[in-house]
Amino acid sequence: MAFDDLVRSSHSAHPRVRLAVIEGTSISQVEALRSGRLDFCIIRATGAGTPFLSTKVLMREHMLMALPKSHPLAKSLKIRLAELSQDKFVLFAPAGPAPMHAMLVSACREVGFAPNFELEVQHQPSAVGPVASGDAVAMLPASLAAVRHRDGIFKRLVGNGSEMTFDALAAWSPTNENPSQEQLLATLPDHRTSAMGAE
């Protein structure tokens, strides 16, 4: 379920409940839940244990490689991670999705190389720009393939790394006493696996 679908279904079921949407990294949102500044959030992962939270998987996404259209592998239907050993990779900042960073590093090491990180972004959509400019490649969730850019392209991995997935989680504090939270939680769907929208 996309974020806009969740907002739409919640508003349809409970039109008198006002939603205030605040953007942030997964880590900052978890901290806001902990402090009571947020009632509910959608996170990728926290990179740390969150025993005070309740979570539910909304969507499990396959990971794709984003390449510049000028890349030598841009016309390949599928690529192997080892073929990118000489490329620069986009690095997610410490406040960003740390588990995704660890997943990529582990997969690269398994095929014999350490990724060369020279560009840093905090949010996943921000990685598309450096990729499209020809400066780097990036591993991103399949849903971002919908962020079309004339100079960027998404490719499926085969072999090592092809099994990588990343979860989008709904998260909330079970001790939150806001009555609207229970209404929102009732609109959450069972999780689904994303289509792999590569070119």
C-alpha positions in Angstrom: 0.0 0.0 0.0 1.4 3.4 -1.0 1.3 6.3 1.5 -1.3 8.2 -0.5 -3.5 5.1 -0.6 -3.2 4.8 3.2 -4.2 8.5 3.7 -7.1 8.1 1.3 -8.5 5.0 2.9 -8.1 6.5 6.4 -9.9 9.7 5.4 -12.6 7.7 3.7 -13.3 5.6 6.8 -12.9 8.5 9.2 -13.5 11.8 7.5 -13.6 13.8 10.7 -10.1 12.8 11.8 -7.4 15.3 10.7 -4.1 13.9 9.7 -1.0 16.0 10.0 1.8 14.6 7.8 5.4 15.1 8.8 8.3 13.9 6.7 11.5 12.5 8.2 13.9 9.7 8.2 13.0 6.4 9.9 15.3 7.1 12.8 13.9 10.6 13.4 10.3 9.3 13.2 11.0 6.5 15.7 12.4 9.1 18.1 9.3 11.2 17.6 7.2 8.2 18.5 9.3 7.6 21.5 8.8 11.2 22.7 5.1 11.3 21.9 5.4 13.9 19.1 4.0 11.4 16.6 1.1 8.9 16.9 2.0 6.8 13.9 4.6 6.6 11.2 5.7 4.6 8.2 9.4 3.6 8.3 11.8 1.5 6.3 13.9 0.3 9.2 15.4 1.8 12.3 18.8 0.1 12.4 18.3 -0.6 16.1 15.9 -2.5 18.3 12.6 -0.8 19.1 11.0 -2.8 21.9 8.7 0.0 22.8 7.0 0.0 19.3 4.4 -2.1 17.7 5.0 -2.6 13.9 3.2 -4.2 10.9 4.7 -4.9 7.5 2.8 -2.9 4.9 4.9 -3.9 1.8 7.9 -6.0 1.1 9.9 -4.6 -1.8 12.5 -6.1 -4.0 15.7 -4.1 -4.4 16.8 -2.8 -7.8 19.9 -1.2 -9.1 19.5 2.4 -10.4 22.0 3.2 -13.2 22.6 6.2 -15.4 21.2 5.6 -18.9 24.7 6.2 -20.2 26.0 3.2 -18.2 27.5 0.3 -20.2 25.0 -2.1 -18.6 21.9 0.2 -19.2 20.7 -1.9 -22.2 21.1 -5.2 -20.3 17.9 -6.9 -19.2 19.4 -8.0 -15.9 22.8 -7.4 -14.3 25.1 -9.1 -11.8 26.3 -7.1 -8.8 29.9 -8.1 -9.5 29.6 -6.2 -12.8 29.4 -2.9 -10.8 32.6 -3.4 -8.8 34.3 -0.4 -10.5 31.3 1.9 -10.1 30.8 4.6 -7.5 27.8 3.9 -5.2 25.5 6.3 -3.4 25.9 6.1 0.3 23.0 6.8 2.7 23.9 9.1 5.5 24.0 7.8 9.1 20.6 9.3 9.8 19.2 7.5 6.8 18.3 3.8 6.1 21.3 2.1 7.8 20.1 -1.5 7.2 19.9 -0.9 3.5 23.5 0.2 3.5 24.6 -2.9 5.5 22.6 -5.1 3.1 24.4 -3.7 0.0 27.9 -3.9 1.6 27.3 -7.5 2.6 26.1 -8.5 -0.9 29.0 -6.8 -2.6 31.6 -8.5 -0.3 30.0 -11.8 -1.1 30.9 -11.3 -4.7 34.4 -10.1 -4.0 34.5 -6.3 -3.7 33.8 -3.5 -1.3 31.6 -0.8 -2.8 33.2 2.5 -3.5 31.0 5.2 -1.7 31.7 8.7 -2.8 28.3 10.3 -2.8 26.0 10.7 0.3 22.3 11.3 0.5 19.9 11.1 3.4 16.6 10.1 1.7 16.2 7.3 -0.8 14.5 9.5 -3.5 17.5 11.9 -3.3 19.7 9.1 -4.8 18.0 9.2 -8.2 19.5 12.6 -9.1 23.2 11.6 -8.6 22.5 8.4 -10.5 20.8 10.2 -13.4 23.7 12.7 -13.6 26.0 9.8 -14.3 28.0 10.1 -11.1 27.0 6.9 -9.4 24.8 3.8 -9.1 22.4 3.0 -6.2 20.5 0.2 -4.7 16.9 1.3 -4.2 13.4 -0.2 -3.4 11.4 -1.2 -6.5 8.7 1.5 -5.7 11.2 4.2 -6.6 11.3 2.9 -10.2 8.1 5.0 -10.5 10.2 8.1 -10.0 11.0 8.4 -13.7 14.0 10.4 -14.9 15.0 10.7 -18.5 18.7 9.9 -17.6 18.2 7.1 -15.1 17.1 3.5 -15.3 16.3 0.7 -12.9 17.6 -2.9 -13.4 17.0 -6.2 -11.8 19.8 -8.1 -10.3 20.5 -11.8 -11.0 22.6 -14.1 -8.8 23.9 -12.7 -5.6 21.7 -9.8 -4.4 18.7 -10.7 -6.4 16.9 -12.0 -3.3 17.3 -8.7 -1.4 14.1 -7.2 -0.1 13.3 -4.3 2.2 10.1 -3.8 4.3 8.0 -0.7 4.7 6.6 -0.9 8.2 3.7 0.9 10.0 4.9 1.8 13.5 3.2 3.1 16.6 3.4 3.1 20.4 1.0 0.6 22.0 0.8 3.0 25.0 -0.5 5.9 22.9 -3.9 7.0 24.2 -5.0 9.0 21.1 -8.4 7.4 20.1 -7.8 8.2 16.5 -4.8 5.9 16.4 -7.0 2.8 16.8 -9.2 4.0 13.9 -6.1 4.5 11.7 -4.7 1.1 12.6 -8.0 -0.5 11.6 -7.5 0.7 8.0 -4.1 -1.0 7.6 -4.0 -3.8 5.0 -2.2 -7.1 5.1 1.3 -6.7 3.6 2.0 -7.3 -0.1 5.1 -7.7 -2.2 5.9 -5.0 -4.7 6.1 -5.6 -8.4 9.6 -5.3 -9.7 9.3 -2.3 -11.9 12.6 -2.4 -13.7 13.2 -1.5 -17.3 
